[in-house]
Amino acid sequence: MPAFLTPLQYSILEAVCARLVPADGAPDGAEMGAVDYIDTLLGAFTFTPPRIWAGGPFSGRFGGESSFSDFEELSPAEELAWRTRIEGSLGIPERERLGPVTGLQDTYTRGLAELGEKFLALDPAAQDDRLREVGDFTRLVYGHVCEGLYGAPEYGGNRGLAGWHYLNYQGDVQPRGYSDAEVSGG
């Protein structure tokens, strides 16, 4: 169940992510969880605590007590900043100190609506043409796709560590760390 997106928006975003990072010896961007990362970011404040700062210091993947999935509480200033970024200013004076802000939620809602349900039925070349037509939105999504594929999976993306495996990256290796030979490439 998506945290923010409707099922139709989720489907359109899956198709977008699959086009932005097509399968190439690895799953495509949607299969690697980019959509879940983006949806979790957009719906960060539907969780308690909000899914903004993962805990730590260890993920448990290489030892240590797993604490990455224990998200941290935000300070009032952090919450104000993140709510403004994600939800926009919404006419709330505290959020409009520097002027009105269009949030990521509104940007994604409008961008996915502009692509529309018909995007799903287009062939790949036509989908690429549509993505070029909505260039600013496509660039925003691409940045979030990269964050989702190569960030820690606790944020919703990098399903099965596929993004890290594709890059031949072990990921977070704390508390083990790297040996001298691994650092020097020897």
KOLGUVEX-941249 format. One record per residue (C-alpha): residue in three letters; x, y, z. Coordinates in nm, 4 decimals, m for minus. Example, Ala and Ser with C-alpha at 12.3 -4.5 7.8 and 13.67 -1.06 7.14 Angstrom:
<atoms>
atom type=Ala x=1.2300 y=m0.4500 z=0.7800
atom type=Ser x=1.3670 y=m0.1060 z=0.7140
</atoms>
This chain:
<atoms>
atom type=Met x=0.0000 y=0.0000 z=0.0000
atom type=Pro x=0.1565 y=0.3297 z=m0.1048
atom type=Ala x=0.2275 y=0.5926 z=0.1607
atom type=Phe x=0.1283 y=0.8888 z=m0.0583
atom type=Leu x=0.0674 y=0.7951 z=m0.4208
atom type=Thr x=m0.2618 y=0.6584 z=m0.5492
atom type=Pro x=m0.2434 y=0.3156 z=m0.7155
atom type=Leu x=m0.2656 y=0.4801 z=m1.0608
atom type=Gln x=0.0073 y=0.7336 z=m0.9783
atom type=Tyr x=0.2207 y=0.4491 z=m0.8441
atom type=Ser x=0.1763 y=0.2548 z=m1.1713
atom type=Ile x=0.2683 y=0.5555 z=m1.3844
atom type=Leu x=0.5745 y=0.6228 z=m1.1687
atom type=Glu x=0.6777 y=0.2569 z=m1.2001
atom type=Ala x=0.6723 y=0.2928 z=m1.5781
atom type=Val x=0.8723 y=0.6170 z=m1.5554
atom type=Cys x=1.1358 y=0.4599 z=m1.3295
atom type=Ala x=1.1642 y=0.1583 z=m1.5606
atom type=Arg x=1.2303 y=0.3917 z=m1.8562
atom type=Leu x=1.4785 y=0.6126 z=m1.6692
atom type=Val x=1.6823 y=0.3113 z=m1.5533
atom type=Pro x=1.6056 y=0.0253 z=m1.7923
atom type=Ala x=1.7109 y=m0.3313 z=m1.7200
atom type=Asp x=2.0716 y=m0.3835 z=m1.8257
atom type=Gly x=2.2257 y=m0.6826 z=m1.6564
atom type=Ala x=2.0278 y=m0.5810 z=m1.3484
atom type=Pro x=1.6617 y=m0.5181 z=m1.2719
atom type=Asp x=1.5144 y=m0.1893 z=m1.3944
atom type=Gly x=1.4645 y=0.1128 z=m1.1706
atom type=Ala x=1.1118 y=0.0136 z=m1.0714
atom type=Glu x=1.2134 y=m0.3433 z=m0.9886
atom type=Met x=1.4979 y=m0.2127 z=m0.7708
atom type=Gly x=1.2510 y=m0.0173 z=m0.5582
atom type=Ala x=1.2877 y=0.3409 z=m0.6797
atom type=Val x=0.9106 y=0.3923 z=m0.6692
atom type=Asp x=0.8915 y=0.2755 z=m0.3075
atom type=Tyr x=1.1724 y=0.5141 z=m0.2157
atom type=Ile x=0.9964 y=0.8086 z=m0.3821
atom type=Asp x=0.6588 y=0.7182 z=m0.2323
atom type=Thr x=0.8146 y=0.6841 z=0.1143
atom type=Leu x=0.9764 y=1.0277 z=0.0755
atom type=Leu x=0.6481 y=1.1851 z=m0.0381
atom type=Gly x=0.4611 y=1.0188 z=0.2472
atom type=Ala x=0.7362 y=1.0588 z=0.5085
atom type=Phe x=0.5003 y=1.2258 z=0.7550
atom type=Thr x=0.2486 y=0.9406 z=0.7443
atom type=Phe x=0.4979 y=0.7469 z=0.9595
atom type=Thr x=0.5848 y=0.8018 z=1.3251
atom type=Pro x=0.8588 y=0.9089 z=1.3470
atom type=Pro x=0.8756 y=1.0531 z=0.9946
atom type=Arg x=1.0905 y=0.8591 z=0.7462
atom type=Ile x=1.3543 y=1.1304 z=0.7093
atom type=Trp x=1.6602 y=1.0334 z=0.9146
atom type=Ala x=1.7391 y=0.6637 z=0.9521
atom type=Gly x=1.8953 y=0.5609 z=1.2802
atom type=Gly x=2.2321 y=0.4048 z=1.3222
atom type=Pro x=2.5165 y=0.3593 z=1.3579
atom type=Phe x=2.4834 y=0.0030 z=1.2198
atom type=Ser x=2.2536 y=m0.1656 z=0.9688
atom type=Gly x=2.3304 y=m0.5124 z=1.0984
atom type=Arg x=2.4273 y=m0.6313 z=0.7492
atom type=Phe x=2.7895 y=m0.6851 z=0.8587
atom type=Gly x=2.7422 y=m0.7222 z=1.2322
atom type=Gly x=2.6495 y=m0.4846 z=1.5066
atom type=Glu x=2.2983 y=m0.4206 z=1.6286
atom type=Ser x=2.0622 y=m0.3324 z=1.3460
atom type=Ser x=1.9404 y=0.0223 z=1.4055
atom type=Phe x=1.9130 y=0.1834 z=1.0590
atom type=Ser x=1.5403 y=0.1089 z=1.0490
atom type=Asp x=1.4850 y=0.2996 z=1.3756
atom type=Phe x=1.4046 y=0.6420 z=1.2332
atom type=Glu x=1.4920 y=0.9487 z=1.4386
atom type=Glu x=1.2541 y=1.2126 z=1.5705
atom type=Leu x=1.2940 y=1.5509 z=1.4013
atom type=Ser x=1.3608 y=1.8759 z=1.5815
atom type=Pro x=1.0909 y=2.1421 z=1.5298
atom type=Ala x=1.3152 y=2.3261 z=1.2816
atom type=Glu x=1.3886 y=2.0051 z=1.0874
atom type=Glu x=1.0197 y=1.9172 z=1.0759
atom type=Leu x=0.9286 y=2.2646 z=0.9493
atom type=Ala x=1.1968 y=2.2473 z=0.6784
atom type=Trp x=1.1084 y=1.8958 z=0.5640
atom type=Arg x=0.7323 y=1.9529 z=0.5712
atom type=Thr x=0.7828 y=2.2655 z=0.3616
atom type=Arg x=0.9995 y=2.0769 z=0.1131
atom type=Ile x=0.7655 y=1.7780 z=0.0878
atom type=Glu x=0.4201 y=1.9305 z=0.1416
atom type=Gly x=0.4901 y=2.2862 z=0.0274
atom type=Ser x=0.4064 y=2.6050 z=0.2114
atom type=Leu x=0.0276 y=2.5579 z=0.1859
atom type=Gly x=m0.0271 y=2.9209 z=0.2889
atom type=Ile x=0.1141 y=2.8506 z=0.6359
atom type=Pro x=0.3030 y=3.1635 z=0.7493
atom type=Glu x=0.5910 y=2.9688 z=0.9107
atom type=Arg x=0.6481 y=2.7902 z=0.5802
atom type=Glu x=0.6279 y=3.1055 z=0.3691
atom type=Arg x=0.8981 y=3.3030 z=0.5455
atom type=Leu x=1.0873 y=3.3272 z=0.2166
atom type=Gly x=0.7794 y=3.3093 z=m0.0057
atom type=Pro x=0.5440 y=3.0404 z=m0.1309
atom type=Val x=0.6907 y=2.6937 z=m0.1885
atom type=Thr x=0.5546 y=2.4224 z=m0.4145
atom type=Gly x=0.6196 y=2.0927 z=m0.2397
atom type=Leu x=0.7337 y=1.7644 z=m0.3838
atom type=Gln x=0.3891 y=1.6141 z=m0.3287
atom type=Asp x=0.2262 y=1.8722 z=m0.5545
atom type=Thr x=0.5069 y=1.8505 z=m0.8098
atom type=Tyr x=0.4685 y=1.4719 z=m0.8356
atom type=Thr x=0.0885 y=1.4890 z=m0.8421
atom type=Arg x=0.0948 y=1.7402 z=m1.1295
atom type=Gly x=0.3802 y=1.5677 z=m1.3159
atom type=Leu x=0.2175 y=1.2257 z=m1.3051
atom type=Ala x=m0.1176 y=1.3762 z=m1.4076
atom type=Glu x=0.0519 y=1.5425 z=m1.7039
atom type=Leu x=0.1963 y=1.2092 z=m1.8139
atom type=Gly x=m0.1441 y=1.0509 z=m1.7544
atom type=Glu x=m0.2706 y=0.6959 z=m1.7608
atom type=Lys x=m0.2082 y=0.6821 z=m2.1373
atom type=Phe x=0.1651 y=0.6832 z=m2.0602
atom type=Leu x=0.1287 y=0.3206 z=m1.9489
atom type=Ala x=0.0081 y=0.2068 z=m2.2927
atom type=Leu x=0.2811 y=0.3823 z=m2.4922
atom type=Asp x=0.5687 y=0.1885 z=m2.6444
atom type=Pro x=0.9118 y=0.2599 z=m2.4924
atom type=Ala x=1.0149 y=0.5097 z=m2.7624
atom type=Ala x=0.6922 y=0.7072 z=m2.7169
atom type=Gln x=0.7383 y=0.6987 z=m2.3386
atom type=Asp x=1.0872 y=0.8415 z=m2.3843
atom type=Asp x=0.9423 y=1.1196 z=m2.6023
atom type=Arg x=0.6851 y=1.2059 z=m2.3329
atom type=Leu x=0.9567 y=1.2106 z=m2.0663
atom type=Arg x=1.1572 y=1.4557 z=m2.2764
atom type=Glu x=0.8476 y=1.6770 z=m2.3098
atom type=Val x=0.8139 y=1.7030 z=m1.9297
atom type=Gly x=1.1887 y=1.7568 z=m1.8865
atom type=Asp x=1.1941 y=1.9364 z=m1.5504
atom type=Phe x=0.9743 y=1.6699 z=m1.3926
atom type=Thr x=1.1811 y=1.3940 z=m1.5529
atom type=Arg x=1.5031 y=1.5434 z=m1.4105
atom type=Leu x=1.3484 y=1.5584 z=m1.0621
atom type=Val x=1.2325 y=1.1973 z=m1.0816
atom type=Tyr x=1.5698 y=1.0825 z=m1.2145
atom type=Gly x=1.7492 y=1.2368 z=m0.9176
atom type=His x=1.5118 y=1.0619 z=m0.6790
atom type=Val x=1.5499 y=0.7340 z=m0.8712
atom type=Cys x=1.9270 y=0.7520 z=m0.8213
atom type=Glu x=1.8816 y=0.8242 z=m0.4501
atom type=Gly x=1.6462 y=0.5281 z=m0.4235
atom type=Leu x=1.8659 y=0.2830 z=m0.6117
atom type=Tyr x=2.1930 y=0.3636 z=m0.4409
atom type=Gly x=2.0849 y=0.4700 z=m0.0916
atom type=Ala x=2.0310 y=0.2521 z=0.2109
atom type=Pro x=1.7315 y=0.0196 z=0.1616
atom type=Glu x=1.5773 y=0.1367 z=0.4882
atom type=Tyr x=1.4523 y=0.4418 z=0.2958
atom type=Gly x=1.2385 y=0.2196 z=0.0731
atom type=Gly x=1.4535 y=0.1668 z=m0.2373
atom type=Asn x=1.7546 y=m0.0468 z=m0.3289
atom type=Arg x=1.5355 y=m0.3580 z=m0.3044
atom type=Gly x=1.7433 y=m0.6637 z=m0.2230
atom type=Leu x=2.0508 y=m0.4385 z=m0.2367
atom type=Ala x=2.0207 y=m0.4602 z=m0.6175
atom type=Gly x=2.1531 y=m0.1063 z=m0.6719
atom type=Trp x=2.4614 y=m0.1783 z=m0.4670
atom type=His x=2.5152 y=m0.5198 z=m0.6295
atom type=Tyr x=2.4918 y=m0.3614 z=m0.9751
atom type=Leu x=2.7791 y=m0.1288 z=m0.8797
atom type=Asn x=2.9779 y=m0.4066 z=m0.7129
atom type=Tyr x=2.9439 y=m0.2170 z=m0.3861
atom type=Gln x=2.9076 y=m0.4081 z=m0.0605
atom type=Gly x=2.7238 y=m0.1218 z=0.0999
atom type=Asp x=2.7537 y=m0.0152 z=0.4579
atom type=Val x=3.0162 y=m0.2402 z=0.6119
atom type=Gln x=3.0231 y=m0.0962 z=0.9621
atom type=Pro x=3.1252 y=m0.2153 z=1.2172
atom type=Arg x=3.3596 y=m0.4406 z=1.0167
atom type=Gly x=3.5075 y=m0.1575 z=0.8101
atom type=Tyr x=3.7480 y=m0.2116 z=0.5237
atom type=Ser x=4.0844 y=m0.3839 z=0.5522
atom type=Asp x=4.4034 y=m0.2055 z=0.4419
atom type=Ala x=4.4141 y=m0.4302 z=0.1345
atom type=Glu x=4.0563 y=m0.3382 z=0.0365
atom type=Val x=4.1289 y=0.0337 z=0.0748
atom type=Ser x=4.4511 y=0.0173 z=m0.1287
atom type=Gly x=4.2954 y=m0.2097 z=m0.3914
atom type=Gly x=4.5553 y=m0.4787 z=m0.3233
</atoms>
